[in-house]
Every structure is written in C-alpha cells, then in structure tokens.
Amino acid sequence: MYFETAGIEVSLWLPPLAAFVVSFFTSMGGVSGAFLLLPFQMSFLGYTAPSVSATNQLFNIVAIPSGVYRYLKEKRMVWPLTWVVVVGTLPGVLLGAVIRVSYLPDPKNFKVFAGLVLAYIGFRMIRDLLKHKEKKSESTFHQSVKDSRGDAVTGQVTVKEFSMKRISYEFFGETYTCSTMAIFTMSLVVGVVGGVYGIGGGSIIAPFFVSICGLPVYTVAGAALMGTLVTSVAGVAFYQFLAIFHAGQSIAPDWGLGILFGLGGMCGMYCGARMQKHVPARIIKIMLCVIILGTALKYMAEFFG
C-alpha cells in the first residue's frame, strides 16, 4: 500500500506487527515504544520526511489508551502522580516547541546534555539492580500473582495523601512518598524534551520514578503512559498547525500509516499491561535500563557523529 504523505510503499501487515511487538514489551515499564519505532520508520521503511515525528506521536495517541485502560482496570493507576505528570508535561511540550523553532534550529549541542542526564539515571538503576535491591511490595505482589495462577490479584493502589508538598500511597503493605514539586519539575523537563525532539518522554520519566523517586515499577507505568499520551496529543496538534504555514513541506502526520502503527500498538500495549504483573520487577527494570541507556548513547553518538 502506498502512503502519500510518507512517500513510501509498505505492506499493510508490517506496521501493526512491528508496533505490536515493540509495545508489548515496552508498555510493561510505562514506555510506549515510539522512540524505537522512529528509527524503524526512518531506516527500514525509508520514511525520512519531517512528518515522521508527527506520525510517531499519532501512534502514541491511538495505542496508549488501551494500556492506560488496563492499568485502570487493575486499579494500579496512581491518580495524584498521573495528574501532576499531565499538568507538568503539557506546558513543557509547548515550551519545547517554541525553543525548538526559535532557539534550537540545530539542537545537537543540547543532545549531549540530555544524553548525560539519561545515562546518570540509567547507571543508578544498574547500581540498584547489581545490589539486588528489590522492594518488598514488588516481590510480595509478584509472588501473590504467581500463587493465584490468574488475574485475580490486581494490586490495588490506595492514595494516602495528595498535596502541593507530597504524594503518598500504599501498595501491597508498603507506603511510598514522593515530592509533588519534584514530579512536576521532572514532568516539565520531559515535556520540553518531548517538544524539542518529538519523543513521548516515557523512556525518561518511568526510569526517573523508579530510580530517583524509589517508586515500585508496578505502580508507575500507567502514569508514565498517560503523560506520554498528553505530550503526543499536543505534539500532533502543533505539527498539524505548523503544516498550515508550510504547504510545500511534509510536516503533518501520515494519518493512514500512523493509525496502522497505532492499531498494532493498541493490541500490544493492552497485552503488555495485562502481562506486566506476571513479570518479575527485576526483569522490567532491566528493560527500562536498556531503553534509557540506549537512548542516552543515541543522543551522544549524534552529538559526536
């Protein structure tokens, strides 16, 4: 099938299949997988027009709601965390877009800074993994799921406090507390990065929750995905708006291709979110380490390349 905006011809089955495989694994850690689909589109499919970033974010819009729904159904959506992420991410995206257009026509120098920050978070996660540090609630939750041999155990989150100062919630007998302003600030930064580079930001904020804030991985995925969804909606709207003033360039998303990727991602995210509780927290954290360090190396390679 030929996609006019993308300027490529692709078999109908390939985009959904690729998106399903990527999203199935990444959604367990609160990452949509869009950052992996971007190089797939550019290198494998040959889609190199500027609109590839908008198409990638359209994938997020179509795919992410199914994963969010699954975490909602299992009552593992920490709503205070989610709202702070959303409130911080949205203005960050708009600010990032302005920075990209006005001050960073070549954001190469900023990429090495972003890469170093990501590498720091990634190495902190590796350090914790090497020390075999696992939260009691994570191991108890996973063991309960194994013992139940089914979906009976959901791991409901109970919010204990939500204020301008802190967010506190209970998960499987343990209470976790984090700074509201720290979450807001990080979400704002993630939004800016999303606006500048055209990525969702889940690959940054999910490891931040786990490594820096010390929150259990089973409880942060829903909030991270919701933040990515909001970022992507704003991103697609911005690209669609820019297309009005750049009629001769391919800036707006390829809706057909983006929806095809999104449909595969929708199924992959739902299945990944459903399977998450059956996977040990350590394995999910290793996946997040690979994701964030891979992104860091990519940014630094682009700087020195």
N, C-alpha and C positions, 0 to 999 in steps of 0.2 A: 504494500500500500504506500502511496506517495503522500508525504506531508509537506504542504506547500510552504508554510512559514519556516519550517526547519530546513527545507530544501533537501530532504533525504527520502529514500525508499526503504521501508522496513516491513518485515513480516508481522502480521497482526499479533501473533502469539509471543514474540520476543520481548517487547516492553513489559507486559504484565508478568511474564515469567521472571525476568530479571528483578523487577521490583518486589515480587513475592519473596524470592529467596533472600534478598538483602534485608527487607523489612522484617521478616520472620525473626531473624537473629538480633538485629539492632534494637527493635522495639522492646525487647526484654530489659534493656538498660535505659529506656527513655529516649532513645535516639531514632529518628525517622529513617535514616539511611540515605537521605537526599545527597549528602556530601559524597557518597560512594557512587550514586547514580550520575552525578555530574561528569566525572571523568569517563564513565561508561558511555554517556551520550557523545562526549566530545571526541574521545579516542577511538571507540569501537564503532559507533554509528556515524561519526563524521559530522555531528551537529555542532558547529563552532560559532554560529551567529550569536550576537549579544542576547537574543531572546531565549537562549538555552537556560540562563539563570531564572528567568520568569517561569519557564516551563517546569523547571525543577521545583520551584516553590508551589506551582499549581499541583504538582504531585503530592506535596505535603497536605494541601487543602483537602484533596479528595481522600487521601489514605489515612490521615491521622485520626479522624473522628471514630473509626472502628476500634482502634486501640484504646482511646480515651473511654469509650463506652464500656469496654471490657473491664478496665480498672474501676470504673464507676460501679459496675455490677457487682464486683467483688469487694466494694466498699474500701478500696485502698487508694482513693483519691484524697489527698490531704488538701482540703479546700483553702485554708488560710495560705498555705505555701503556694498553691495554684494562683490565687488572686494577686499575691504580691509579685509573682513572676510575670503575670499578664500586665499588671499596672506598670512594672518596670520595663518590660520588653517593648511595649508599643511606642512610647516616646523615643526609646533608644533607636528603633528602626527608622523613624522619621529623621532623627538627628544624624544617623549614619548615612542616610540617603543624601542629606544636604552636604555632609562632609565629603562624601564620595564625589559629588558633582562639582562642588565649589573649591575644595582644598586638596583632594587626592586624585587628580587625573591619573597618576601612577602611584597606587598605594603600595608599591614594592617595599619601601623602607619601613612602613608600618607592619608589614607581614612578619618581619624577623622579630619584632617585639611581641606580636600575638603568638608566634611560634614558641618563644621562650617562656611565656606565661603558661601555655598549654603543656609544654614539656615539664615545667615545675609541678603542675597538678598531676600529670601522669606519673612522674617519678615518686611523688608522695603516695600514690595508690600502689605502686610497685613495692615501696618500702613496707606499707601496711600488709600487703599480701605475703611478702617474704617473712614477716614477723608472725604470720598466721593469725593475725588479729581478726576475729570474727565476732560480731555482736551476738549476744545470747539470743535475742529475739529472732535473728535471722536463722540461726541453727534450729531453734525450737519450732519456728514456723515451718521450715522446710521438712523437719522430721515429722511434724503433725500431718503435713500433706502426704508424705510417703506412707505413714501409718494408715491414713484414711483411704488410700488407693483410689482416689477420685477427686471430684471437685467440691466435696462437702466443706473443706476448710478454705475460708476466703481470706482470713487475716484482717479483720475489720480494724480500721484506724479510729481512735477516739480523740477528738480535739479537747485539750485541757485549758489552753489559753491562746488568745489571739489579740495582740495589742500592738501599738506602734513600737514597743520595745522588744517583744519576743513572740515567737510561735512555739507552742509546746503541745505535743500529742503523745498518745500511748499506743504502742504496737506490741502485741504479744507479751505483756507483762513488764515492758520497759518504757520509760518516759524519755522522749528526746526533745531537746530545746535548742533553738537557733535564733540568732538575731534577725529581727524583721528588716532592719536597715541594711544589714549585710546582704540578705537575699535580694532586696530591692536594688542595691548598688550593683550586684553581680548581674542581675537581670537587665539592668540598664546598659551595662557594658556589653552583654551578649546581644542585646538589641542593636547597639551601634555596630558591632562586628557583623551582625546579620545584614544590616542596611548597607554597609560598605562592601562586603564580599558576596552577598547574595546567598548566605547559608542560613539554615534554620536556627542554629545555636544550641540544639540539644546535645551535640557532641561536646560542648563546653560546659553547659550548666549541670548536666547529670553527673559527670565526674566531680564537679565542684561540690554538689550536695553530699556526695558520698565521702570524698576525701577530706575536704576542708571543714564542712559542717558536721561530719560524722553521722549522717542520717542513714538508716537502713535502705539498701538498694530496692527492696520490695515496695517501699512506700514513696519513692521519688519519681518513678517512671511516668506516672500519669501527669504530674505537674510539669515535668520537663517537656513532655509531648504537647501539652496544652500551650505552653509558652512558644514552642516551635510553630504551632498552628497559627497563633496570633501574628507572629512575625511574618509568616508566609502570606497570610491574607493581606497584610499591609504592603508587603513586597510586591505581590501581583498587582494590587491596585495602583501602586506607584509606577510600575513598569507600563501598565496599560495607559496611565495618564501621560507618561513621557512619550509614548508612541504617537500621540496626537500631534506633537510638535516635531516629530522626526519621521515623517511619512516615508522617506526613502530608505530607512533602516529597519532591520528586523529586531524590534525591541519587545513588543507584546508577546505573550506566550503562545506556543503552538497548542491550541486547546485540545485538538484531537490526540496528539501524542501525549500531552500531559495527563489527560483523562485515562488513557490506556495504562500509563505508568501508575496512575493513582488507583485504578481498579485492582491491579496486582498487589499494590501496596496495602490497599484496604484489607484484602484477604490475609496478606502476610502479617500485618500488624495485629489483626484480631487473633490469629492463631498464636503469634508470638506472645501477646499479652496473656492469653489463656494458658500457655505453657510455662510462663515465667516462674510461677510458684513451684513447678516441678523441677526446676533447675537450681542447683546449689548457688548461693550468693557468691561464692568464690569464683565460679565459672563466669557469672555475669560481670563481675568486677574485672576479670581478665579481659573479657571482650571490650569493656569500656577503656581499659588501658591501651589495648591495641588500637582502638579508634582514635583516642586523643593523641597518642604518641605518633600515630601515622599522620594525623592532621598537622601536628607540630613539625614533623620532618618535611612534609609537603610545603608548608609555608617557608621554612628556612631554605629549602632547596630552590624554591622560586626566587628567593632573595639573592642567593649566591649564583644562581644559574644564568 
